[in-house]
Amino acid sequence: MKAKFLSTQINCGLITVMALFGIMLTATVKIQAQNVQAKNVVIVHGAFADGSSWRGVYDILSKKGYNITLVQNPCSSLKDDVNATNLALDKQDGPVVLVGHSWGGTVITQAGVHPKVVSLVYLSGFQPDKGENTIKWASSLPAAPENGLMAPDEKGYVYYSKEKFHDGFAADLDKKDTDFMYAAQGFIFGECFATPVTEAAWKTKPSFGVLPTDDKSINPEILRNMYTRSGSKITELKSSHVSYISHPDIISDVIITASKNISSKPN
């Protein structure tokens, strides 16, 4: 009888210990989940300034242990740019913060549904919904007089005006730097802006929007309207269109914040 009572006590004790261990294990898993951080950052450039212009942000984030990939998207079509972005995403070894500047915002809106993408960062980035194109938003409010976006040439390609490049694109940079940027600018096929997206990744993933109040290439209120609709966490700063060049520290901080906020949005 005594032996049976002792056996019962031992069994109850084991059950209690196992239950406590299960609770502790569950709590540990939850804490680890809360501390999960995306260490991969994939950046999609916009029109007229390619991935090499991101050196300042690259240097800051690399020193903090982030793995940075700069997509050299061709700006030949939405499909081509999304494909180039997906190639970069496929090669990542874990969760990714996907960053898009200007036209690159449209690209990450489509490409951001990739399963490795856990959060989105828009820098002066277009943020269309399904069925919307970039033109819809670009033309939704008046453009600044400094805006130097030119009409498509005879082959359908769009460039930025030499006369307006500094004041319209990068007014907070030295003129000698913007002269070089103009000489190195790429083009974008005009049809890109007219192509609607078929996905809207910001609807299901956390998004962050950088809103430069001195942006002359995209009306800042257009950015505010898009970011407000999507529920993006907005960071305002006094900057030109190329905030990632003039304020790499602030932009890096936004990306770092996005890397730590990777829970899904509620439907």
C-alpha positions in Angstrom: 0.0 0.0 0.0 2.8 2.3 1.0 4.7 1.4 -2.1 1.6 2.1 -4.3 1.2 5.5 -2.6 4.9 6.3 -3.2 4.6 5.3 -6.9 1.5 7.5 -7.3 3.4 10.5 -5.8 6.3 9.9 -8.1 4.1 9.7 -11.2 2.3 12.9 -10.2 5.6 14.6 -9.6 6.8 13.6 -13.1 3.6 14.8 -14.7 4.0 18.2 -12.9 7.7 18.5 -14.0 6.8 17.6 -17.6 4.0 20.1 -17.6 6.3 22.8 -16.2 9.0 21.9 -18.8 6.4 22.2 -21.6 5.3 25.6 -20.4 8.9 26.8 -20.2 9.6 25.4 -23.6 6.6 27.1 -25.1 7.6 30.4 -23.4 11.1 30.0 -24.7 9.9 29.4 -28.3 7.6 32.5 -28.0 10.5 34.7 -26.8 12.7 33.4 -29.6 10.0 34.1 -32.1 9.7 37.7 -30.8 13.5 38.1 -31.3 13.6 36.8 -34.8 15.3 39.3 -37.1 15.6 39.4 -40.8 19.3 39.8 -41.7 18.8 39.9 -45.4 18.0 43.1 -47.2 17.2 43.2 -50.9 17.1 46.7 -52.5 15.3 47.5 -55.7 16.4 50.8 -57.3 14.1 53.3 -59.1 14.5 54.9 -62.4 17.5 57.2 -63.2 19.8 56.0 -60.4 20.9 52.4 -60.1 22.0 50.2 -57.3 25.5 51.6 -57.1 24.0 54.8 -55.6 23.2 52.9 -52.4 26.7 52.7 -51.1 26.1 54.8 -48.0 23.2 52.5 -46.8 25.2 49.5 -47.8 28.2 50.4 -45.7 26.1 51.2 -42.6 24.0 48.0 -42.7 26.9 45.7 -43.7 28.9 46.8 -40.6 25.8 45.9 -38.5 25.9 42.3 -39.9 23.2 42.6 -42.6 23.5 40.8 -45.9 22.7 43.3 -48.6 21.8 42.5 -52.2 21.3 45.3 -54.7 19.1 44.3 -57.6 20.2 45.8 -60.9 16.7 45.7 -62.4 16.6 46.7 -66.1 13.6 49.1 -65.9 12.5 47.5 -69.2 9.1 46.3 -67.9 7.4 45.5 -64.7 7.7 41.8 -65.4 11.4 42.1 -66.1 12.0 44.0 -62.9 10.0 41.6 -60.8 11.8 38.7 -62.4 15.2 40.3 -61.5 14.0 40.9 -58.0 12.7 37.3 -57.6 16.1 36.0 -58.7 17.7 37.9 -55.9 15.1 36.8 -53.4 15.5 33.1 -54.4 19.2 33.2 -53.4 18.6 34.5 -49.9 19.2 32.1 -47.0 16.3 33.4 -44.8 13.8 36.2 -44.1 14.2 39.3 -46.2 13.4 43.0 -45.9 12.5 44.1 -49.4 13.3 47.8 -50.1 12.1 49.8 -53.1 12.8 53.4 -54.2 10.4 55.4 -56.4 9.5 53.1 -59.3 11.1 50.3 -57.3 8.1 50.7 -54.9 5.8 49.4 -57.7 8.2 46.5 -58.2 8.3 45.4 -54.6 4.5 45.7 -54.3 4.3 42.9 -56.9 7.5 41.0 -56.0 6.9 41.3 -52.2 4.5 38.3 -52.2 7.6 36.1 -52.4 7.6 33.8 -49.4 11.0 34.9 -48.1 9.8 38.6 -47.8 8.7 39.5 -44.3 8.5 43.3 -44.5 8.6 46.1 -47.1 10.3 49.5 -47.1 9.1 52.2 -49.5 11.4 55.1 -50.1 9.5 57.7 -52.1 8.1 54.5 -53.4 4.9 54.0 -55.4 2.5 51.7 -53.6 -0.3 50.7 -56.0 -3.1 48.3 -55.2 -4.1 45.3 -57.4 -5.2 46.6 -60.8 -3.6 50.0 -60.3 -0.6 51.3 -62.2 2.1 53.9 -61.4 0.6 56.6 -63.6 -2.6 56.6 -61.6 -0.7 57.8 -58.5 2.0 59.8 -60.2 -0.7 62.0 -61.8 -3.1 62.1 -58.9 -1.8 65.5 -57.7 0.1 68.3 -59.5 3.9 67.9 -60.1 6.4 70.4 -58.7 7.8 72.8 -61.3 11.3 71.4 -60.6 10.2 67.9 -61.7 12.3 66.9 -64.7 10.6 63.7 -65.9 10.5 63.9 -69.7 8.0 62.5 -72.2 9.0 59.2 -73.8 11.3 59.5 -76.7 10.7 58.1 -80.2 11.6 54.6 -78.9 9.4 54.8 -75.8 12.1 55.4 -73.3 11.9 58.0 -70.5 14.8 60.1 -69.2 15.2 62.9 -66.6 16.0 66.4 -67.8 19.6 67.6 -67.6 18.5 71.1 -66.7 16.3 69.9 -63.8 18.2 67.0 -62.6 19.8 68.7 -59.6 16.9 70.7 -58.4 14.3 68.1 -59.2 16.0 64.8 -58.4 18.7 65.5 -55.8 18.7 69.1 -54.6 20.4 68.3 -51.3 23.5 66.8 -53.0 26.5 68.8 -54.4 26.0 69.9 -58.0 29.2 68.0 -59.1 27.7 64.8 -57.7 24.4 65.3 -59.5 26.2 66.1 -62.7 27.9 62.7 -62.5 24.5 61.1 -61.6 22.9 62.6 -64.6 25.7 61.3 -66.9 25.3 57.9 -65.4 21.5 57.8 -65.4 19.7 54.9 -66.9 16.4 55.0 -68.7 13.1 53.5 -68.0 10.7 52.2 -70.7 7.6 54.4 -70.5 5.2 51.4 -70.6 6.4 50.4 -67.1 4.4 53.2 -65.6 1.2 52.1 -67.4 1.4 48.4 -66.3 -1.0 47.5 -63.5 0.2 45.3 -60.6 -1.6 42.0 -60.0 -0.4 41.6 -56.4 -0.2 44.0 -53.5 2.2 42.6 -50.9 1.6 45.5 -48.5 -1.8 44.1 -47.8 -0.4 41.1 -46.0 3.1 42.2 -44.8 4.2 45.0 -42.6 5.2 48.1 -44.6 7.3 51.2 -43.8 7.1 54.4 -45.9 9.8 57.1 -46.1 8.3 60.5 -47.0 10.8 63.2 -48.0 9.1 66.5 -47.6 11.3 68.2 -50.2 10.8 65.6 -52.8 10.3 67.3 -56.2 10.1 64.2 -58.3 7.0 62.8 -56.5 4.6 65.1 -54.7 5.0 64.2 -51.0 1.3 64.3 -50.6 0.9 61.5 -53.1 3.3 59.5 -50.9 1.3 60.3 -47.8 -2.0 59.3 -49.5 -0.5 55.9 -50.5 1.2 55.2 -47.2 -1.9 56.2 -45.2 -4.1 53.9 -47.3 -1.8 51.0 -46.7 -1.3 51.6 -43.0 2.5 51.9 -43.5 4.6 53.3 -40.7 5.6 56.7 -42.0 9.0 58.3 -41.4 9.1 62.0 -42.6 12.4 63.8 -43.2 13.5 66.9 -44.9 15.1 65.5 -48.0 15.1 65.3 -51.8 14.0 62.3 -53.8 17.2 60.5 -53.1 17.0 60.4 -49.3 19.0 57.2 -49.2 22.0 59.2 -50.5 21.7 62.3 -48.4 20.4 60.6 -45.2 21.8 57.0 -45.3 21.7 56.9 -41.5 18.0 57.6 -41.2 17.2 55.2 -44.1 19.3 52.5 -42.5 17.4 52.9 -39.2 14.1 52.5 -41.0 15.4 49.3 -42.6 16.7 48.0 -39.3 13.3 48.7 -37.7 11.6 46.8 -40.5 13.9 43.9 -40.0 12.6 43.5 -36.4 8.9 43.9 -37.3 8.2 40.8 -39.4 4.8 39.7 -38.1 2.0 39.4 -40.8 -0.6 42.0 -41.1 -4.1 41.0 -40.1 -6.4 40.2 -43.0 
